[in-house]
């Protein structure tokens, strides 16, 4: 990102560290990022960008710099891509105008990668992200409408609210909550439908874990599916994921809720058709 280096060349002495550290704090970069990027109170953006791309940014001579509670190793690729995208967006919408720099080549590179700069949030958004997301939502809403579930409007409302709050860009936590509520609404309704069929060898549990087991016992989903749905639910209900920005949590939560809901309804339909 040449824009960062070109802007950096304008500073002398302590002004260098003061400007960049304040800028990163302003855009909610964690303190540990600044400490790693400028261990001697000096930022080398060419080196930082290169190390982020190689993931070596997060490692020292003895292994990971950060504890697993701060940044789990498995999330390093996601966080590295987030920081790279965030820096690129800030370079375009803040640094280039502030220093009268040309960012056309960076913008083209971003667009070639399938993203666009969101000037309001200083983030990168997928070029087709909002369109594709709305298509996914609309497809699932139609599946729910045709499902015959007694409280289908409830599930559709949670789905709509999760999507609208995500696209708002400032309600990520609320979006994640709605994604969780949407999936739980469908899960509860399908369990109730299985119970009403009169074919279950066991009674309908009241707790969520019991209902996951209930669907497996009744053959609505396989053990592998049970494990997959359990992992997805774990993400939706965790409340927070260290090192993963709220925006990414909301995006992943919404996609998980949509895709898992489609699989859940499909599995239930197959179960119904196989019953005498």
C-alpha positions as CSV (number, residue, x, y, z in Angstrom):
1,X,0.0,0.0,0.0
2,X,2.1,2.9,-1.3
3,X,-0.3,5.5,0.1
4,X,0.8,4.6,3.6
5,X,4.5,4.9,2.8
6,X,4.0,8.2,0.9
7,X,2.1,9.7,3.8
8,X,4.7,8.5,6.2
9,X,7.5,10.2,4.4
10,X,5.9,13.6,5.4
11,X,6.7,13.1,9.1
12,X,9.9,13.8,11.0
13,X,10.8,12.7,14.5
14,X,8.1,12.1,17.1
15,X,5.4,13.3,14.8
16,X,5.6,10.0,13.0
17,X,4.6,7.8,15.9
18,X,2.1,10.3,17.3
19,X,0.2,10.5,14.0
20,X,0.0,6.8,13.3
21,X,-0.8,5.7,16.8
22,X,-3.6,8.2,17.2
23,X,-5.0,7.3,13.8
24,X,-5.0,3.6,14.6
25,X,-6.7,4.2,18.0
26,X,-9.3,6.4,16.3
27,X,-10.2,3.5,14.0
28,X,-10.4,1.0,16.9
29,X,-7.2,-0.9,16.2
30,X,-6.4,-2.8,19.4
31,X,-3.4,-1.6,21.5
32,X,-1.6,-4.9,20.9
33,X,-1.6,-4.2,17.2
34,X,0.2,-0.9,17.7
35,X,2.7,-2.5,20.1
36,X,3.5,-5.2,17.5
37,X,3.6,-2.8,14.5
38,X,5.8,-0.2,16.3
39,X,7.9,-2.0,18.9
40,X,10.4,0.9,19.0
41,X,7.8,3.6,18.4
42,X,8.4,3.5,14.7
43,X,6.0,2.2,12.1
44,X,7.4,0.5,8.9
45,X,4.3,0.1,6.8
46,X,6.0,-1.9,4.0
47,X,7.2,-4.4,6.6
48,X,3.9,-4.5,8.5
49,X,1.8,-5.1,5.4
50,X,4.2,-7.8,4.2
51,X,4.1,-9.6,7.6
52,X,0.3,-9.4,7.8
53,X,0.1,-11.1,4.4
54,X,2.5,-13.8,5.5
55,X,0.8,-14.0,8.9
56,X,4.3,-13.7,10.5
57,X,3.1,-10.4,12.1
58,X,1.6,-12.4,14.9
59,X,4.7,-14.5,15.7
60,X,7.9,-13.9,17.5
61,X,11.0,-16.1,17.8
62,X,9.3,-18.3,20.4
63,X,5.9,-18.7,18.7
64,X,2.7,-16.6,18.8
65,X,3.1,-13.2,20.4
66,X,-0.4,-13.0,21.8
67,X,-2.1,-15.4,24.2
68,X,-4.7,-17.8,22.9
69,X,-7.3,-15.9,25.0
70,X,-6.5,-12.7,23.1
71,X,-6.2,-14.2,19.7
72,X,-6.7,-17.9,19.1
73,X,-4.3,-19.3,16.5
74,X,-7.1,-20.5,14.3
75,X,-8.4,-17.0,13.9
76,X,-5.1,-15.4,12.8
77,X,-5.9,-15.7,9.0
78,X,-9.3,-14.0,9.5
79,X,-7.8,-11.2,11.6
80,X,-4.9,-10.7,9.3
81,X,-7.2,-10.2,6.3
82,X,-9.4,-7.9,8.4
83,X,-6.5,-5.6,9.3
84,X,-5.2,-5.6,5.7
85,X,-8.6,-4.6,4.5
86,X,-9.1,-2.0,7.2
87,X,-5.7,-0.4,6.4
88,X,-6.5,-0.3,2.7
89,X,-9.9,1.4,3.4
90,X,-8.4,3.9,5.7
91,X,-5.7,4.7,3.2
92,X,-8.3,5.5,0.6
93,X,-11.0,7.3,2.5
94,X,-8.8,9.2,5.1
95,X,-5.1,9.2,4.4
96,X,-5.1,9.9,0.6
97,X,-7.4,12.9,0.8
98,X,-5.7,14.3,3.9
99,X,-2.2,14.3,2.2
100,X,-3.5,14.9,-1.3
101,X,-2.2,11.5,-2.5
102,X,-3.5,9.5,-5.5
103,X,-5.1,6.3,-4.4
104,X,-6.5,5.2,-7.8
105,X,-4.2,2.2,-8.1
106,X,-5.1,1.0,-4.6
107,X,-8.8,1.4,-5.4
108,X,-8.5,-0.6,-8.6
109,X,-6.6,-3.3,-6.7
110,X,-9.4,-3.4,-4.1
111,X,-12.0,-3.6,-6.7
112,X,-10.1,-6.4,-8.6
113,X,-10.2,-8.4,-5.4
114,X,-14.0,-8.1,-5.4
115,X,-14.4,-5.4,-2.8
116,X,-15.3,-1.7,-2.5
117,X,-14.4,0.9,0.1
118,X,-17.3,1.9,2.4
119,X,-16.6,5.6,3.0
120,X,-19.0,5.7,6.0
121,X,-17.5,2.9,8.0
122,X,-13.9,2.9,6.5
123,X,-14.2,-0.9,5.8
124,X,-14.1,-3.0,2.7
125,X,-17.4,-4.5,1.7
126,X,-17.8,-7.3,-0.9
127,X,-18.8,-5.8,-4.2
128,X,-21.7,-8.2,-4.5
129,X,-22.1,-8.7,-0.8
130,X,-25.3,-6.9,-0.2
131,X,-26.9,-8.2,-3.3
132,X,-25.9,-11.8,-2.7
133,X,-26.9,-11.5,1.0
134,X,-30.4,-10.2,0.1
135,X,-30.8,-13.0,-2.5
136,X,-29.9,-15.6,0.2
137,X,-32.3,-14.0,2.6
138,X,-35.1,-13.8,0.0
139,X,-34.6,-17.5,-1.0
140,X,-34.8,-18.6,2.6
141,X,-37.8,-16.4,3.3
142,X,-39.6,-18.2,0.5
143,X,-38.6,-21.6,1.8
144,X,-40.0,-20.7,5.2
145,X,-43.2,-19.3,3.7
146,X,-43.8,-22.6,1.9
147,X,-42.8,-24.7,4.9
148,X,-46.2,-24.8,6.6
149,X,-44.7,-24.1,10.0
150,X,-47.2,-22.6,12.4
151,X,-45.0,-19.6,13.5
152,X,-43.3,-19.0,10.2
153,X,-43.8,-15.2,10.5
154,X,-41.8,-15.2,13.7
155,X,-38.8,-16.8,12.0
156,X,-39.1,-14.5,9.0
157,X,-39.1,-11.5,11.2
158,X,-35.9,-12.5,13.0
159,X,-34.3,-13.2,9.6
160,X,-35.3,-9.8,8.2
161,X,-34.1,-8.0,11.3
162,X,-30.8,-9.8,11.3
163,X,-30.1,-8.8,7.7
164,X,-31.2,-5.1,8.1
165,X,-29.2,-4.7,11.2
166,X,-26.1,-6.2,9.5
167,X,-26.4,-3.9,6.5
168,X,-26.9,-0.9,8.8
169,X,-23.2,-1.2,9.7
170,X,-23.7,0.0,13.3
171,X,-25.8,-2.8,14.8
172,X,-23.5,-5.9,14.6
173,X,-24.3,-7.3,18.0
174,X,-28.0,-6.9,17.5
175,X,-27.7,-8.6,14.1
176,X,-25.9,-11.6,15.7
177,X,-28.6,-11.9,18.3
178,X,-31.3,-11.9,15.6
179,X,-29.5,-14.5,13.6
180,X,-29.4,-16.7,16.7
181,X,-33.1,-16.1,17.4
182,X,-34.0,-16.9,13.8
183,X,-32.3,-20.3,13.9
184,X,-33.7,-21.2,17.3
185,X,-37.2,-20.3,16.2
186,X,-37.0,-22.7,13.3
187,X,-35.4,-25.4,15.4
188,X,-38.1,-25.1,18.1
189,X,-40.9,-25.2,15.5
190,X,-39.5,-28.3,13.7
191,X,-39.1,-30.1,17.0
192,X,-42.7,-29.3,17.8
193,X,-43.8,-30.6,14.4
194,X,-42.0,-33.9,15.0
195,X,-43.6,-34.2,18.4
196,X,-47.1,-33.5,16.9
197,X,-46.5,-36.3,14.4
198,X,-46.9,-38.8,17.3
199,X,-44.0,-40.9,15.9
200,X,-41.2,-39.9,18.3
201,X,-40.1,-42.6,20.7
202,X,-39.2,-40.0,23.3
203,X,-40.9,-36.9,24.7
204,X,-40.0,-33.4,23.5
205,X,-37.2,-31.9,25.7
206,X,-37.6,-28.3,26.9
207,X,-33.9,-27.4,26.7
208,X,-32.0,-26.6,23.5
209,X,-29.3,-29.3,23.9
210,X,-32.0,-31.9,24.4
211,X,-33.8,-30.7,21.2
212,X,-30.6,-31.1,19.2
213,X,-30.4,-34.7,20.5
214,X,-34.1,-35.1,19.9
215,X,-33.8,-34.4,16.2
216,X,-30.9,-36.9,15.9
217,X,-32.9,-39.6,17.8
218,X,-35.8,-39.2,15.4
219,X,-33.6,-39.3,12.3
220,X,-34.3,-35.7,11.2
221,X,-30.5,-35.3,11.0
222,X,-27.5,-37.5,11.2
223,X,-24.9,-37.5,13.9
224,X,-22.5,-35.6,11.6
225,X,-25.2,-33.0,11.0
226,X,-25.9,-32.9,14.7
227,X,-22.2,-32.1,15.3
228,X,-22.2,-29.5,12.5
229,X,-25.3,-27.7,13.8
230,X,-23.8,-27.9,17.4
231,X,-20.7,-26.1,16.2
232,X,-22.7,-23.5,14.4
233,X,-24.9,-22.9,17.4
234,X,-21.8,-22.6,19.5
235,X,-20.7,-19.7,17.4
236,X,-24.1,-18.0,17.4
237,X,-24.5,-18.2,21.1
238,X,-21.0,-17.6,22.4
239,X,-21.6,-13.8,22.8
240,X,-18.1,-12.8,21.7
241,X,-15.1,-14.1,19.9
242,X,-11.7,-12.7,21.0
243,X,-9.8,-11.2,18.1
244,X,-12.7,-11.3,15.7
245,X,-14.2,-7.9,15.0
246,X,-17.9,-7.4,15.7
247,X,-18.6,-6.8,12.0
248,X,-17.1,-10.2,11.1
249,X,-19.0,-11.9,13.9
250,X,-22.3,-10.4,12.5
251,X,-21.5,-11.4,8.9
252,X,-20.5,-15.0,9.8
253,X,-23.4,-15.4,12.2
254,X,-25.9,-14.3,9.5
255,X,-24.4,-16.6,6.9
256,X,-24.4,-19.5,9.3
257,X,-28.0,-18.9,10.3
258,X,-29.2,-18.8,6.7
259,X,-27.3,-21.8,5.4
260,X,-28.0,-24.0,8.5
261,X,-31.7,-23.0,8.3
262,X,-31.9,-24.2,4.7
263,X,-30.3,-27.5,5.6
264,X,-32.6,-27.9,8.7
265,X,-35.8,-27.3,6.8
266,X,-34.6,-29.6,3.9
267,X,-33.8,-32.4,6.4
268,X,-37.2,-32.0,8.1
269,X,-39.0,-32.2,4.8
270,X,-37.1,-35.3,3.8
271,X,-38.0,-36.8,7.2
272,X,-41.7,-36.0,6.7
273,X,-41.8,-37.5,3.2
274,X,-40.2,-40.7,4.5
275,X,-42.8,-41.2,7.2
276,X,-45.8,-43.5,6.4
